[in-house]
Amino acid sequence: MARMYAKRKGKSGSTKPHNETAPEWSNKDSSAVTGLIIELGKAGHSSAEIGTILRDQHAVPDVRAVLGGKRISSVLAANDIGGSYPEDMMNLMRKAVGIINHIGPGNHKDLHNKRSLELTEAKIRRLAKYYIGEGRLDSDWKYKRDQLRLMVE
């Protein structure tokens, strides 16, 4: 797969092994895993952090194998835990806020970070278009740089 904003090819990433069932040594109690997900979500962890904690501390290598195909984010959404925006979009908006704070009054000539801000904002707009189509964002939602700090939780 080629890089989107560079003239070089990227290295391929690792893939998970194709296993439909959980290993014998893993925690296979779906109600206990669901309870852990809800507890960690209420503590303020993201779904990626929850997956890492379950893997490292609770012997759950694959949550989807234990929960019958359900993802961590779907368990959190079913219990009304999480923010008003999807997690990947919120991460991009936090990144944009950090770049805006950097460019601010002290580094207004930093052309590389101005370009990275443009690329990040383009990713946010593309992702917003997808989520509007999926119905996870309002149809009248627009990205506004001056209101970005208010959107970031």
CYANA upper distance limits for C-alpha pairs under 8 A (distance plus 0.5 A):
  1 MET  CA      9 LYS  CA      6.95
  1 MET  CA     10 GLY  CA      6.64
  1 MET  CA     11 LYS  CA      8.17
  1 MET  CA     12 SER  CA      7.52
  2 ALA  CA      8 ARG  CA      7.05
  2 ALA  CA      9 LYS  CA      4.86
  2 ALA  CA     10 GLY  CA      6.02
  3 ARG  CA      7 LYS  CA      7.54
  3 ARG  CA      8 ARG  CA      6.87
  3 ARG  CA      9 LYS  CA      6.25
  3 ARG  CA     10 GLY  CA      6.29
 20 GLU  CA     65 ALA  CA      6.62
 21 THR  CA     65 ALA  CA      6.00
 21 THR  CA     66 VAL  CA      8.11
 22 ALA  CA     26 SER  CA      7.08
 22 ALA  CA     28 LYS  CA      7.59
 22 ALA  CA     61 PRO  CA      8.14
 22 ALA  CA     62 ASP  CA      7.39
 22 ALA  CA     65 ALA  CA      6.01
 22 ALA  CA     66 VAL  CA      6.85
 25 TRP  CA     59 ALA  CA      8.21
 26 SER  CA     59 ALA  CA      5.64
 26 SER  CA     60 VAL  CA      6.02
 26 SER  CA     61 PRO  CA      7.49
 27 ASN  CA     33 VAL  CA      8.44
 27 ASN  CA     58 HIS  CA      7.61
 27 ASN  CA     59 ALA  CA      6.10
 27 ASN  CA     60 VAL  CA      5.99
 27 ASN  CA     66 VAL  CA      8.45
 28 LYS  CA     33 VAL  CA      8.47
 28 LYS  CA     60 VAL  CA      8.14
 28 LYS  CA     66 VAL  CA      6.08
 29 ASP  CA     33 VAL  CA      6.81
 29 ASP  CA     66 VAL  CA      7.71
 30 SER  CA     34 THR  CA      6.53
 30 SER  CA     66 VAL  CA      6.30
 30 SER  CA     67 LEU  CA      6.01
 31 SER  CA     35 GLY  CA      6.65
 32 ALA  CA     36 LEU  CA      6.71
 33 VAL  CA     37 ILE  CA      6.69
 33 VAL  CA     63 VAL  CA      8.37
 33 VAL  CA     66 VAL  CA      8.44
 33 VAL  CA     67 LEU  CA      8.46
 34 THR  CA     38 ILE  CA      6.75
 34 THR  CA     67 LEU  CA      8.39
 34 THR  CA     75 VAL  CA      7.73
 35 GLY  CA     39 GLU  CA      6.56
 36 LEU  CA     40 LEU  CA      6.52
 37 ILE  CA     41 GLY  CA      6.44
 37 ILE  CA     50 ILE  CA      7.16
 37 ILE  CA     72 ILE  CA      7.53
 37 ILE  CA     75 VAL  CA      7.98
 37 ILE  CA     76 LEU  CA      7.85
 38 ILE  CA     42 LYS  CA      6.64
 38 ILE  CA     75 VAL  CA      8.08
 38 ILE  CA     76 LEU  CA      6.97
 38 ILE  CA     79 ASN  CA      7.99
 38 ILE  CA     81 ILE  CA      8.23
 39 GLU  CA     43 ALA  CA      6.87
 40 LEU  CA     44 GLY  CA      7.18
 40 LEU  CA     45 HIS  CA      6.38
 40 LEU  CA     50 ILE  CA      6.92
 41 GLY  CA     45 HIS  CA      5.79
 41 GLY  CA     46 SER  CA      7.34
 41 GLY  CA     47 SER  CA      8.09
 41 GLY  CA     50 ILE  CA      7.90
 41 GLY  CA     76 LEU  CA      7.29
 41 GLY  CA     81 ILE  CA      6.88
 41 GLY  CA     82 GLY  CA      7.73
 42 LYS  CA     81 ILE  CA      7.14
 45 HIS  CA     49 GLU  CA      6.35
 45 HIS  CA     50 ILE  CA      6.67
 46 SER  CA     50 ILE  CA      6.65
 46 SER  CA     87 GLU  CA      8.05
 47 SER  CA     51 GLY  CA      6.68
 47 SER  CA     72 ILE  CA      6.54
 47 SER  CA     73 SER  CA      6.55
 48 ALA  CA     52 THR  CA      6.85
 49 GLU  CA     53 ILE  CA      6.63
 50 ILE  CA     54 LEU  CA      6.58
 50 ILE  CA     72 ILE  CA      8.34
 51 GLY  CA     55 ARG  CA      6.61
 51 GLY  CA     63 VAL  CA      7.96
 51 GLY  CA     72 ILE  CA      7.98
 52 THR  CA     56 ASP  CA      6.52
 53 ILE  CA     57 GLN  CA      6.06
 53 ILE  CA     58 HIS  CA      7.58
 54 LEU  CA     58 HIS  CA      5.35
 54 LEU  CA     59 ALA  CA      6.87
 54 LEU  CA     60 VAL  CA      5.88
 54 LEU  CA     61 PRO  CA      7.86
 55 ARG  CA     59 ALA  CA      5.81
 55 ARG  CA     60 VAL  CA      5.25
 55 ARG  CA     61 PRO  CA      5.39
 55 ARG  CA     62 ASP  CA      8.05
 56 ASP  CA     60 VAL  CA      8.26
 60 VAL  CA     66 VAL  CA      8.39
 62 ASP  CA     66 VAL  CA      7.25
 63 VAL  CA     67 LEU  CA      6.54
 63 VAL  CA     70 LYS  CA      8.17
 63 VAL  CA     71 ARG  CA      7.38
 63 VAL  CA     72 ILE  CA      7.67
 64 ARG  CA     68 GLY  CA      6.27
 64 ARG  CA     69 GLY  CA      4.96
 64 ARG  CA     70 LYS  CA      5.80
 64 ARG  CA     71 ARG  CA      6.18
 64 ARG  CA     72 ILE  CA      8.42
 65 ALA  CA     69 GLY  CA      6.60
 67 LEU  CA     71 ARG  CA      8.25
 70 LYS  CA     74 SER  CA      6.96
 70 LYS  CA     75 VAL  CA      7.60
 71 ARG  CA     75 VAL  CA      6.98
 72 ILE  CA     76 LEU  CA      6.82
 73 SER  CA     77 ALA  CA      6.54
 74 SER  CA     78 ALA  CA      6.52
 75 VAL  CA     79 ASN  CA      7.00
 76 LEU  CA     80 ASP  CA      6.72
 76 LEU  CA     81 ILE  CA      5.53
 76 LEU  CA     82 GLY  CA      7.20
 77 ALA  CA     81 ILE  CA      6.28
 77 ALA  CA     82 GLY  CA      7.45
 83 GLY  CA     87 GLU  CA      8.23
 83 GLY  CA    153 GLU  CA      8.27
 85 TYR  CA     89 MET  CA      7.22
 85 TYR  CA     90 MET  CA      6.71
 85 TYR  CA    137 LEU  CA      7.97
 86 PRO  CA     90 MET  CA      6.73
 86 PRO  CA    136 ARG  CA      8.39
 87 GLU  CA     91 ASN  CA      6.72
 88 ASP  CA     92 LEU  CA      6.92
 89 MET  CA     93 MET  CA      6.71
 89 MET  CA    124 ILE  CA      6.88
 89 MET  CA    127 LEU  CA      7.39
 89 MET  CA    128 ALA  CA      8.25
 90 MET  CA     94 ARG  CA      6.65
 90 MET  CA    152 VAL  CA      7.24
 91 ASN  CA     95 LYS  CA      6.73
 92 LEU  CA     96 ALA  CA      6.71
 92 LEU  CA    120 THR  CA      7.17
 92 LEU  CA    123 LYS  CA      8.27
 92 LEU  CA    124 ILE  CA      7.02
 93 MET  CA     97 VAL  CA      6.73
 93 MET  CA    124 ILE  CA      7.70
 93 MET  CA    148 LEU  CA      7.65
 93 MET  CA    152 VAL  CA      7.12
 94 ARG  CA     98 GLY  CA      6.77
 94 ARG  CA    152 VAL  CA      6.91
 95 LYS  CA     99 ILE  CA      6.82
 95 LYS  CA    120 THR  CA      8.19
 96 ALA  CA    100 ILE  CA      6.59
 96 ALA  CA    117 LEU  CA      6.58
 96 ALA  CA    120 THR  CA      6.88
 96 ALA  CA    121 GLU  CA      7.54
 97 VAL  CA    101 ASN  CA      6.60
 97 VAL  CA    148 LEU  CA      7.50
 97 VAL  CA    149 ARG  CA      7.15
 98 GLY  CA    102 HIS  CA      6.72
 99 ILE  CA    103 ILE  CA      6.62
 99 ILE  CA    113 ASN  CA      7.25
 99 ILE  CA    114 LYS  CA      8.46
 99 ILE  CA    116 SER  CA      8.50
 99 ILE  CA    117 LEU  CA      6.81
100 ILE  CA    104 GLY  CA      6.47
100 ILE  CA    117 LEU  CA      7.94
102 HIS  CA    106 GLY  CA      7.89
102 HIS  CA    107 ASN  CA      6.94
103 ILE  CA    107 ASN  CA      5.20
103 ILE  CA    108 HIS  CA      5.59
103 ILE  CA    109 LYS  CA      8.24
103 ILE  CA    110 ASP  CA      7.20
103 ILE  CA    113 ASN  CA      7.69
103 ILE  CA    114 LYS  CA      7.75
104 GLY  CA    108 HIS  CA      6.55
110 ASP  CA    114 LYS  CA      6.87
111 LEU  CA    115 ARG  CA      6.70
112 HIS  CA    116 SER  CA      6.77
113 ASN  CA    117 LEU  CA      6.48
114 LYS  CA    118 GLU  CA      6.87
115 ARG  CA    119 LEU  CA      6.79
116 SER  CA    120 THR  CA      6.55
117 LEU  CA    121 GLU  CA      6.54
118 GLU  CA    122 ALA  CA      6.64
119 LEU  CA    123 LYS  CA      6.79
120 THR  CA    124 ILE  CA      6.77
121 GLU  CA    125 ARG  CA      6.72
122 ALA  CA    126 ARG  CA      6.70
123 LYS  CA    127 LEU  CA      6.54
124 ILE  CA    128 ALA  CA      6.47
124 ILE  CA    143 TYR  CA      8.19
125 ARG  CA    129 LYS  CA      6.66
125 ARG  CA    143 TYR  CA      7.26
126 ARG  CA    130 TYR  CA      6.94
127 LEU  CA    131 TYR  CA      6.71
128 ALA  CA    132 ILE  CA      6.46
128 ALA  CA    137 LEU  CA      7.81
128 ALA  CA    141 TRP  CA      8.47
129 LYS  CA    133 GLY  CA      6.81
130 TYR  CA    134 GLU  CA      6.77
131 TYR  CA    135 GLY  CA      6.50
131 TYR  CA    136 ARG  CA      5.69
131 TYR  CA    137 LEU  CA      6.10
132 ILE  CA    136 ARG  CA      6.48
132 ILE  CA    137 LEU  CA      5.33
132 ILE  CA    138 ASP  CA      6.67
132 ILE  CA    139 SER  CA      6.09
132 ILE  CA    141 TRP  CA      8.45
135 GLY  CA    139 SER  CA      8.24
137 LEU  CA    141 TRP  CA      7.34
143 TYR  CA    148 LEU  CA      8.13
144 LYS  CA    148 LEU  CA      6.66
147 GLN  CA    151 MET  CA      7.15
148 LEU  CA    152 VAL  CA      6.88
